[in-house]
Amino acid sequence: MKIVDGFVLKTIADTNVVVPVGSNNVSFRGIISLNGSGAFLWNLLTEETDEDSLVKALTTEYDIDEATARADVKEFVDTMRKANLIA
């Protein structure tokens, strides 16, 4: 899975915001802001990856247990899929 083309992550006034670019600027309605761990996962998803790799990276970066990381990754991925941001 990977973030679809046409969206970038920008930091505006210390807030991580997903910004549509190109034709997505017209069709995407809404604002998605990400906390630090969400931005971390977003950056990993700029390259093709899978949920297990995201869980491993999250446990390493944030020193959390695997069950918590897996639940957080699932919630993040589900949210991004519902917004049509992950292919």
Secondary structure, 3 states (H helix, E strand, C coil): CCECCCEEEEEECCEEEEEECCCHHHHCCCCEEECHHHHHHHHHCCCCCCHHHHHHHHHHHHCCCHHHHHHHHHHHHHHHHHCCCEC
